[in-house]
Amino acid sequence: MAATLDGCRHKPRGWYVHDRLVARLVDPTTLLVRVPIERREELTDRWPDAFGIPPRLEAHHKIEAYLDRAPAEAVTSAIRLAWKFQRDR
C-alpha cells in the first residue's frame, strides 16, 4: 500500500517520504507507524485491538499496528495518515 503513495520510497529499514519515516516492520506482526501524537487516539479509539502505544512510544509520533489482528482498513488509515504527516512537514 505504501508503494502507491506519491513520494513514498522503500529503504532498507522501512518506508519514507522526504527521508522521514512513514512505517517500518518491527517484527512479522508489528508495524511501527509515525503519526501525529494528537491523532493517535483516533486510531486507538476506532480500532482498540489493532493499535497500541507502548510506554516507550508515548512521547513520540509513533504507534504500533498489530498486523495479526488489525483490519486492513485500520492499517491503511494509519499509513495514509503517516504519509500525509511526513509529506506536509
Helices and strands as residue ranges (DSSP letters): G 2-4, E 8-11, E 14-17, E 20-27, E 30-33, H 37-46, E 51-52, G 55-57, E 63-66, H 72-87
